[in-house]
Every structure is written in C-alpha cells, then in structure tokens.
Amino acid sequence: MKIRNCMALICAVVALSACGRTVIVREGNSSEGTSSAVIEPVAVGKKIAKEKIDLSGLSHDKVGYGQGVLVDEKNRTTGALDFNAQYGKLNAKAINNDDKIYLTFDQGYENGYTEKILDVLKEKKVKATFFLLQDYAEKNPELVKRMIDEGHIVGNHSVHHYSMPTLGQAECESEIKDFHKYMEENYDYTMTVFRPPMGEFSEFSLGVTANCGYETELWSFAYADWDVNNQPDEGQALEKLVNAAHPGAIYLLHSVSKTNTDILGDFIDRVRAGGFEFG
C-alpha cells in the first residue's frame, strides 16, 4: 500500500498570497529524509473536549507549523507525528491514526475553481473538508450550501485570518465564535474543526480553541500551490502529491490553484490504485 517517494528534498520559503500572509512551507520527502523511528499518531479524532482546559500554565510563544521533510518507514511526515504527540492533549492533530487519506482545502477567496473541485469530488465519491473564512461564507452562499448538501465538512478558518497566538483570549475566542455563530444562523450548520491561519499557534491559542468546542486540524502534507501567478507544473505536482501519500495523511490544498483543480481527479485515481482510500 505504501507509495515510495523518489523526489528530491525541497525546502521553499514562499509568500502565502492566497491568504495574504507569509509562511515557511517545507515540502517534499526523500529516501535521504527517512527516519528509522516509528511513532504512532496520537488518536485525537474529530471530537469536542468534554472538560475545559486549564489555560493558566500554557505557553503564549508563537509556533509556525510545518510538517518538515523527514518521513518514517510508512512515509508519514515525522513533523506531523511529533505535533500529535506534543499537542494532542490540547485537542489538536496534524495526521490521523488510520490508513485513509484526507483531503482539505483552504478557502481564502473564490478563484473560480471550487465548483469544478466539487464536481470531481462528487464524481469520485470523495468527501473533503473546506476551511472557510467568514468573508468566503458571506460572498459564496451557493458554493457553501453545496459543500454542506453534498456531505463535505465545513471547517472554521477564522473571521479575519489573524495570527491566533498574537491575539488576547477574548480576540481569539471572537475569531472562532463569531464565525461559528454566523454559520449556525445563516446555514444551520455547526462547525467543529478549526485550522489556525498560516498554521501559527501557541499552546494557549490551542487551549482556547479547544475550550470553544473545536478540534484544531493542521496537515501532514502541503506544497507551494497558492500563488495563482506561479502555478506548479501539473505533471510534477501530480507526482509530488502521489508520492507523498501515507496512512492517515491530511493534505492541505488551496482551492485557488488551477493546478490542483486540473490534477485532482488523476490524483484520486492514482492514490486509490496505490491501495489507499479516502476518508
């Protein structure tokens, strides 16, 4: 079932123009970057914390997440495994503890591709998670309704796309709860998963998020797909995505990407041919 990755290690520092911020993205896996250690993901799951987390002892230090370049013998990024081990107690995860592949899309704004993405997902019978900003939900009601009606998960990506660890507790809660309320009032939909803008967090912001009734979901694979004026080559991108497949993978893709849209169907077919199924 494992698909071996033969691509060269790449580290890219790029501007996240799709969301209007800057982030360091480390991408690509290689045999040179294979770790011999086997770390099982902490089983976090899509669940709401039953007890409030004590925030008093949690660090406010900002962390910029990246899945890293090392992989274990199952091709899982060790950065994602380490994240689960360190922050699972705060109801946060970057990889799932099963054998399936999970597709997630960050919806910074609509670039005309989401309808086709939904068409492909429907044709291939694959569900995905779409992390929305409130502005997106306000401006694209038909697309959001379709996501919900077709059984996809709509996730909370905040109101304004601020860096969560730079906010005070009240502001942090407002970024989550205000959009949560908007979705309930306008779509009769209750969101339960949150992706912090730019992948930036602190222990404190994760705790606040959990106390708002949310699970934080990061990713175990991402690549430079968001620059609409510098899109990846389709052939190279397809190989990169296929070669990165691993048990429990959470793929972060951007819906503004023409490349992602055009290769999505082939990617799904190739991954299934390699023995994986989608969750």
N, C-alpha and C positions, 0 to 999 in steps of 0.2 A: 504493500500500500504506500510505502514511502516513495516519494519522488525526489531523486537526488538532485542537488543543486550544484551545477558546474560553472556558475557565473563568477566573475571576478568580484572581489570585495570593492564596494564603492562607498565612499562617505561624501555626502553632499551637504553643503550649507547653503540654503536657498531661502528666498522670500516667499512667505505663505500669502500670496496675493489674493487667493480665493477667499481668504478670511480677513485679509487686511493686516496681518501681523507677520512677525519674523519668528522662525522656529528652526532649530537644528534637527534635521532628519538624517538618521543613519540608516542606510539601506543596503540590501544585498547580503547574501550568505555565501560561504565558500567552504571547501573542504579544509582550507587552512584555518578557518574560523570555527571549526567544530570542537566543541568541548566534550571531554570524556565523561564529565559528571552528568548523572541523570537526576533531575529534580522534578518531582511530580507537582503539577499545579495545585494550589490550594483550592478546594472545592468551594467557591463562593456562590455561584449561581445567581439567577435573577430573583432576588429576594429582598424584602424590606426588613431592616433591623428591627427586632421586636423590642429592644431596650435602647434607651438613649445612651449615646456615647459620652463619656466624661471628657469634655474638651479642655479641661484646665491644664493638663500636662502635655498637650500636643504641641509639636513644633510649628512655628509660623514660617520657617525657612522655605523659600520657593524652590521647587524642583521642576526642571524641564525634562519631561519624559521622552525617551527614545528607546526603541526596542533593542538597539545595539546590533552587532554584527556576528556575535558568537551564536552557534546553534548546538544542541545536544544530539545524541545519536538518533533521535526521532525527527530531527530537522526543526525543532522548536527553538525559537529565539530565547536565549537564557535571560535576556533583559526582561522579557515578559514574565518568565517563571519567577525571577527574583522579585519583580513587582508584586506578584500574587503572594509570595511568601512574606514580604515585608508589610504589605498594606491590606491583605485580605481581612484582617481583623477590623478594618475600617470600611468594610463592605465595598471593596474596590478590587477590580481584576483587569488583567491585560491579555489573558488567554483562558480558554475553557478547559475543563478537566474531562474531556471526552474525545472521540475520534472524528468529530464533524468539523466542517469549515463554516465560518460565519461571515457573511458579507455585511459591512456597514458603510454608509455613505454620509459624509458631512455636507450639509446643505447651507453653504454660506450665502448663496444667492442663486437665482434661477438663470441658467445659461442656455436653456432650450433643449436640454438633453434628458431631463428626468422622465418625460413621457416615454421616450424610447427605452430607457432603462427599465421602467415599469413593464413595458411590453415584453422585453426579453425575459425578465423575471417571471412574468405570468406564463410565457410560452414554455420556459424550462422548469416551471413549478418549483421555484426557489423563493424563499422568504428572506427579507433583509431588514436591517434596522436603519432608519433615516434620522440622523441627528439634526434637528432644525433649530435655527434662531427664531425668535418671536417674529421678527420682521418678515422672514420667509413664510411663516404660517399666515401672517396677515395679508401678504400680497399674492399668495398662490393657493387659495382655498380649494380649487378643483383638484389640484395635484395632491394636496394633503388628504382630502377626503378619499381620493383613490388609494393612497397608501393604506389608509385605515380599512377601507372596504375590502381590499384585496389581501388583508391579513398580515401586512407588514407591521413592524414595531416602529412607533414614532418616539424618538428619544429627545431629551431636553439638552440643548447646546447653549442655553442661557438666553437672556434678553438681549444684551448688548455686546457679547463677545469680549468681555473684560477678562483680564488675568485674575483668576479667582484668589490666589494667595496674596494678591496686593490689596484685597478688599477687607473691610471690617466684617464682623459677623453679621450685622444687620444688612449690609450691602450684599454680602454673599447669599444670604437667605433670600433677599429680594430678587436677585438674578435668577434663582431657581423657582421660587414660589409664585412670582408674578406671571411667568410664562406657564407654569403649571395651571394656575387659575384660568388663564386665557384659553388654554386648550380644553379645559373642562367646560367652560362657559360657551365656547364657540364651536367645539367639535364633539362635545360629550365624550371626551377621551381622557383617560388618566395615564399620564406618563410615569414610568418607574425607573428609567435608566438615564444617566447623565454623563455627558462627555465634556470635561473642562476645556474651554477654549485654549488652543495652542498646546494642549497636553500639559499645561502648567498647573501645579497643585502644591499644597503643603499638607502635612498631617492634619493641621487644623481645618483646612478647607475640605478635605475628605471627610472629616468627622462632622462638619456642618452639613455637608451633602447627605451623609447617611442619616443624620437627625431630621432632615427634611423628608425622609422616606424614600431615598433614592440609593441605587447602586451606581457607583462610578465604573464606567466601562472604557478602558483605553484600547490598545490594539497590540497585536504581535507581528503585524506586517504593515508597513506604509512605504510609499515611494514618492518621488517628485512628480506628481500628476496634476497639480493645481494651477500652474501657470498657463493660462489659456493662450498666451502668445508664444509659448515654447513647449509644445506638447511632445511627450515621448514618442519615439518611433513605435508604431503598432506592433511590429514583429518582435522587437526587443522587449517591449513592455509585456507582451503575452508570455514570452519565455520567462521573464522575471517573476511574474505572478504565479505561473505554473510551478516553477522550480522552488518557490518559497512555501508551497503547500505543506502543512504539518497538522498533526492531530490537535483539535481544539483551537485552530487558528482563528483569529479575529482580524479580518482585512479592513484597513481604513482606506477607502477610496473617496475621491471627490467627484460629485456629480457634475461639476462644471467642465469636466475633462471629456473632450471629443474622443481621445484615445480609449479611455475606459469604456465609453459607450460603445464604440465600434468593436472592441475585442471581448466584450462581456459574455456573449453567447459562446464563443470559442473557448474562453477561459473555463466556463462552467462545464462544457463538454470534455475538455482536456483533464480537468481535475477529477471528474467522475470516471473517466477512462483509467485514471491512476489509482482508483479504488476508494476514493473519498465520496462522501455525501455531504449535503449542505444542511445546516441546522437552522 
